[in-house]
Amino acid sequence: MYTLYGCKGCGSAAIEAALTLVGAPYQYIEAEPWSGGPAVDELRRLNPLAQVPTLLTQDGTVLTESVAILIWLAEQYPASHLLPTDATTRATVLRWLVYLTANAYAAIGIGDFPERWIAGEAEQGSLKAFARARLEDYWRTLERQLDDTPYLFTHELTALDLLATTMSHWRPGRDWFQQECPKLTAALQSTLSHATLAPIWIRNFNA
């Protein structure tokens, strides 16, 4: 039994989806970092940053960072094909998993909490605007690389689809994606409509 510390609408949705796909039993604990409470205290004991997702494995190992958890689960459950077996496709999926985390995820964090990076209301507003512009550029870059496969770069669902589908519900918003990233939107629809995963997207995003 795994224990997943998560928060509705957060990056933990991708890990919920991965655990469900691989068929791993898990306990989900809602821990909204900004709300406090016993669950957040326990989360902070495991992860000093008190960030979700945080995954506690059966042997007590603590895993943090969405992409690290997804890669680890793919390695533990290779039959799930969370990472493709073909070396070239696997490299592509790994590239874009890290790309989204290092670039788009980071820009969202800066936009959400500009006060962590700079003082002054005007300065924070400017930083937030620039972070959004960078975020949009990051997604457009991914869009230009896509072809017409039913999932992102592949013909079967991978960890990249789970992460991108989760992040597509955040800034800059679903309407923006539909207008600016039609290939990405079409590919993500395959993951959103996946029968096994639909309850997770509904619970987290009312999608």
DONU-997553 format. One record per residue (C-alpha): residue number from 1; residue in one letter; y, x, z. Coordinates in nm, 2 decimals. Layout:
<atoms>
{NUM; 'A'; {Y; X; Z}}
...
</atoms>
This chain:
<atoms>
{1; 'M'; {0.00; 0.00; 0.00}}
{2; 'Y'; {0.34; 0.14; -0.11}}
{3; 'T'; {0.66; 0.04; 0.07}}
{4; 'L'; {0.96; 0.00; -0.16}}
{5; 'Y'; {1.31; -0.02; -0.01}}
{6; 'G'; {1.53; -0.20; -0.25}}
{7; 'C'; {1.83; -0.43; -0.30}}
{8; 'K'; {1.86; -0.74; -0.52}}
{9; 'G'; {2.02; -0.64; -0.85}}
{10; 'C'; {1.99; -0.27; -0.78}}
{11; 'G'; {1.79; 0.01; -0.95}}
{12; 'S'; {1.50; -0.08; -0.73}}
{13; 'A'; {1.43; -0.36; -0.99}}
{14; 'A'; {1.29; -0.09; -1.23}}
{15; 'I'; {1.05; 0.03; -0.96}}
{16; 'E'; {0.94; -0.32; -0.87}}
{17; 'A'; {0.86; -0.36; -1.24}}
{18; 'A'; {0.67; -0.03; -1.26}}
{19; 'L'; {0.46; -0.10; -0.95}}
{20; 'T'; {0.38; -0.45; -1.09}}
{21; 'L'; {0.28; -0.31; -1.43}}
{22; 'V'; {0.04; -0.05; -1.28}}
{23; 'G'; {-0.11; -0.30; -1.05}}
{24; 'A'; {-0.02; -0.11; -0.73}}
{25; 'P'; {0.01; -0.32; -0.41}}
{26; 'Y'; {0.34; -0.28; -0.24}}
{27; 'Q'; {0.55; -0.41; 0.04}}
{28; 'Y'; {0.92; -0.48; -0.06}}
{29; 'I'; {1.19; -0.44; 0.21}}
{30; 'E'; {1.53; -0.57; 0.13}}
{31; 'A'; {1.78; -0.30; 0.24}}
{32; 'E'; {2.14; -0.36; 0.13}}
{33; 'P'; {2.29; -0.02; 0.21}}
{34; 'W'; {2.64; -0.15; 0.25}}
{35; 'S'; {2.54; -0.43; 0.49}}
{36; 'G'; {2.37; -0.23; 0.77}}
{37; 'G'; {2.10; -0.36; 0.99}}
{38; 'P'; {1.75; -0.24; 1.10}}
{39; 'A'; {1.61; -0.22; 0.75}}
{40; 'V'; {1.90; 0.01; 0.64}}
{41; 'D'; {1.86; 0.22; 0.96}}
{42; 'E'; {1.49; 0.27; 0.86}}
{43; 'L'; {1.60; 0.35; 0.50}}
{44; 'R'; {1.85; 0.61; 0.62}}
{45; 'R'; {1.58; 0.77; 0.84}}
{46; 'L'; {1.37; 0.82; 0.52}}
{47; 'N'; {1.66; 0.89; 0.28}}
{48; 'P'; {1.97; 1.03; 0.45}}
{49; 'L'; {2.19; 0.89; 0.16}}
{50; 'A'; {2.06; 0.54; 0.24}}
{51; 'Q'; {2.01; 0.47; -0.13}}
{52; 'V'; {1.77; 0.24; -0.31}}
{53; 'P'; {1.52; 0.27; -0.45}}
{54; 'T'; {1.33; 0.46; -0.19}}
{55; 'L'; {0.95; 0.46; -0.21}}
{56; 'L'; {0.72; 0.54; 0.07}}
{57; 'T'; {0.37; 0.63; -0.05}}
{58; 'Q'; {0.04; 0.56; 0.12}}
{59; 'D'; {0.03; 0.91; 0.27}}
{60; 'G'; {0.38; 0.89; 0.40}}
{61; 'T'; {0.55; 1.09; 0.12}}
{62; 'V'; {0.91; 0.98; 0.05}}
{63; 'L'; {1.02; 0.95; -0.31}}
{64; 'T'; {1.39; 0.89; -0.41}}
{65; 'E'; {1.58; 0.88; -0.74}}
{66; 'S'; {1.47; 0.61; -0.99}}
{67; 'V'; {1.37; 0.85; -1.27}}
{68; 'A'; {1.16; 1.07; -1.03}}
{69; 'I'; {0.98; 0.76; -0.90}}
{70; 'L'; {0.91; 0.63; -1.25}}
{71; 'I'; {0.78; 0.97; -1.37}}
{72; 'W'; {0.56; 1.00; -1.05}}
{73; 'L'; {0.41; 0.65; -1.10}}
{74; 'A'; {0.34; 0.73; -1.46}}
{75; 'E'; {0.15; 1.04; -1.36}}
{76; 'Q'; {-0.05; 0.85; -1.09}}
{77; 'Y'; {-0.14; 0.57; -1.33}}
{78; 'P'; {-0.17; 0.73; -1.68}}
{79; 'A'; {-0.36; 0.42; -1.82}}
{80; 'S'; {-0.04; 0.22; -1.77}}
{81; 'H'; {0.13; 0.42; -2.05}}
{82; 'L'; {0.46; 0.42; -1.85}}
{83; 'L'; {0.49; 0.75; -2.03}}
{84; 'P'; {0.34; 0.77; -2.38}}
{85; 'T'; {0.04; 0.99; -2.43}}
{86; 'D'; {0.16; 1.12; -2.77}}
{87; 'A'; {0.35; 1.44; -2.69}}
{88; 'T'; {0.64; 1.39; -2.93}}
{89; 'T'; {0.70; 1.03; -2.81}}
{90; 'R'; {0.66; 1.13; -2.45}}
{91; 'A'; {0.93; 1.40; -2.49}}
{92; 'T'; {1.16; 1.14; -2.64}}
{93; 'V'; {1.11; 0.90; -2.36}}
{94; 'L'; {1.16; 1.17; -2.10}}
{95; 'R'; {1.47; 1.29; -2.27}}
{96; 'W'; {1.64; 0.95; -2.26}}
{97; 'L'; {1.52; 0.86; -1.91}}
{98; 'V'; {1.70; 1.17; -1.78}}
{99; 'Y'; {1.99; 1.10; -2.01}}
{100; 'L'; {2.05; 0.76; -1.87}}
{101; 'T'; {2.02; 0.88; -1.51}}
{102; 'A'; {2.24; 1.19; -1.55}}
{103; 'N'; {2.51; 1.02; -1.76}}
{104; 'A'; {2.52; 0.64; -1.75}}
{105; 'Y'; {2.40; 0.60; -1.40}}
{106; 'A'; {2.64; 0.86; -1.28}}
{107; 'A'; {2.94; 0.70; -1.46}}
{108; 'I'; {2.85; 0.36; -1.30}}
{109; 'G'; {2.85; 0.53; -0.95}}
{110; 'I'; {3.19; 0.68; -1.01}}
{111; 'G'; {3.32; 0.34; -1.13}}
{112; 'D'; {3.18; 0.16; -0.83}}
{113; 'F'; {3.31; 0.40; -0.57}}
{114; 'P'; {3.61; 0.59; -0.72}}
{115; 'E'; {3.75; 0.64; -0.36}}
{116; 'R'; {3.46; 0.89; -0.31}}
{117; 'W'; {3.61; 1.12; -0.57}}
{118; 'I'; {3.99; 1.08; -0.56}}
{119; 'A'; {4.26; 0.94; -0.33}}
{120; 'G'; {4.53; 0.70; -0.43}}
{121; 'E'; {4.50; 0.34; -0.56}}
{122; 'A'; {4.66; 0.43; -0.90}}
{123; 'E'; {4.44; 0.74; -0.94}}
{124; 'Q'; {4.13; 0.55; -0.85}}
{125; 'G'; {4.21; 0.28; -1.10}}
{126; 'S'; {4.25; 0.54; -1.37}}
{127; 'L'; {3.93; 0.71; -1.28}}
{128; 'K'; {3.74; 0.38; -1.29}}
{129; 'A'; {3.88; 0.31; -1.64}}
{130; 'F'; {3.78; 0.65; -1.77}}
{131; 'A'; {3.44; 0.62; -1.61}}
{132; 'R'; {3.39; 0.29; -1.80}}
{133; 'A'; {3.50; 0.44; -2.13}}
{134; 'R'; {3.25; 0.72; -2.08}}
{135; 'L'; {2.98; 0.48; -1.99}}
{136; 'E'; {3.03; 0.28; -2.31}}
{137; 'D'; {3.02; 0.60; -2.51}}
{138; 'Y'; {2.69; 0.70; -2.35}}
{139; 'W'; {2.53; 0.36; -2.44}}
{140; 'R'; {2.67; 0.38; -2.80}}
{141; 'T'; {2.51; 0.73; -2.83}}
{142; 'L'; {2.17; 0.58; -2.74}}
{143; 'E'; {2.22; 0.29; -2.98}}
{144; 'R'; {2.28; 0.53; -3.27}}
{145; 'Q'; {1.94; 0.70; -3.20}}
{146; 'L'; {1.73; 0.38; -3.21}}
{147; 'D'; {1.52; 0.25; -3.49}}
{148; 'D'; {1.35; -0.09; -3.52}}
{149; 'T'; {1.05; -0.04; -3.28}}
{150; 'P'; {0.99; -0.34; -3.05}}
{151; 'Y'; {1.06; -0.12; -2.74}}
{152; 'L'; {1.29; 0.18; -2.70}}
{153; 'F'; {1.15; 0.44; -2.94}}
{154; 'T'; {0.80; 0.31; -2.91}}
{155; 'H'; {0.56; 0.01; -2.99}}
{156; 'E'; {0.47; -0.04; -2.62}}
{157; 'L'; {0.66; -0.08; -2.30}}
{158; 'T'; {0.75; 0.25; -2.11}}
{159; 'A'; {0.94; 0.35; -1.80}}
{160; 'L'; {1.25; 0.39; -2.02}}
{161; 'D'; {1.25; 0.02; -2.10}}
{162; 'L'; {1.23; -0.06; -1.73}}
{163; 'L'; {1.52; 0.16; -1.64}}
{164; 'A'; {1.74; 0.06; -1.94}}
{165; 'T'; {1.66; -0.32; -1.88}}
{166; 'T'; {1.77; -0.29; -1.52}}
{167; 'M'; {2.09; -0.09; -1.61}}
{168; 'S'; {2.18; -0.34; -1.89}}
{169; 'H'; {2.26; -0.60; -1.62}}
{170; 'W'; {2.54; -0.38; -1.48}}
{171; 'R'; {2.87; -0.26; -1.62}}
{172; 'P'; {2.98; -0.29; -1.91}}
{173; 'G'; {2.79; -0.62; -1.91}}
{174; 'R'; {2.54; -0.82; -2.12}}
{175; 'D'; {2.80; -0.96; -2.35}}
{176; 'W'; {2.92; -0.60; -2.43}}
{177; 'F'; {2.57; -0.49; -2.50}}
{178; 'Q'; {2.50; -0.78; -2.74}}
{179; 'Q'; {2.82; -0.70; -2.94}}
{180; 'E'; {2.82; -0.32; -2.93}}
{181; 'C'; {2.45; -0.23; -2.91}}
{182; 'P'; {2.24; -0.49; -3.11}}
{183; 'K'; {1.94; -0.26; -3.15}}
{184; 'L'; {1.93; -0.18; -2.78}}
{185; 'T'; {1.97; -0.55; -2.70}}
{186; 'A'; {1.69; -0.65; -2.92}}
{187; 'A'; {1.45; -0.39; -2.78}}
{188; 'L'; {1.54; -0.48; -2.42}}
{189; 'Q'; {1.47; -0.85; -2.49}}
{190; 'S'; {1.10; -0.75; -2.53}}
{191; 'T'; {1.10; -0.62; -2.18}}
{192; 'L'; {1.30; -0.92; -2.04}}
{193; 'S'; {1.06; -1.16; -2.19}}
{194; 'H'; {0.75; -0.98; -2.08}}
{195; 'A'; {0.54; -1.24; -1.89}}
{196; 'T'; {0.44; -1.02; -1.61}}
{197; 'L'; {0.79; -0.89; -1.54}}
{198; 'A'; {0.99; -1.21; -1.59}}
{199; 'P'; {0.98; -1.31; -1.22}}
{200; 'I'; {1.13; -0.97; -1.13}}
{201; 'W'; {1.42; -1.00; -1.37}}
{202; 'I'; {1.48; -1.36; -1.25}}
{203; 'R'; {1.48; -1.26; -0.88}}
{204; 'N'; {1.71; -0.97; -0.93}}
{205; 'F'; {1.95; -1.08; -1.20}}
{206; 'N'; {1.88; -1.45; -1.26}}
{207; 'A'; {1.79; -1.34; -1.61}}
</atoms>
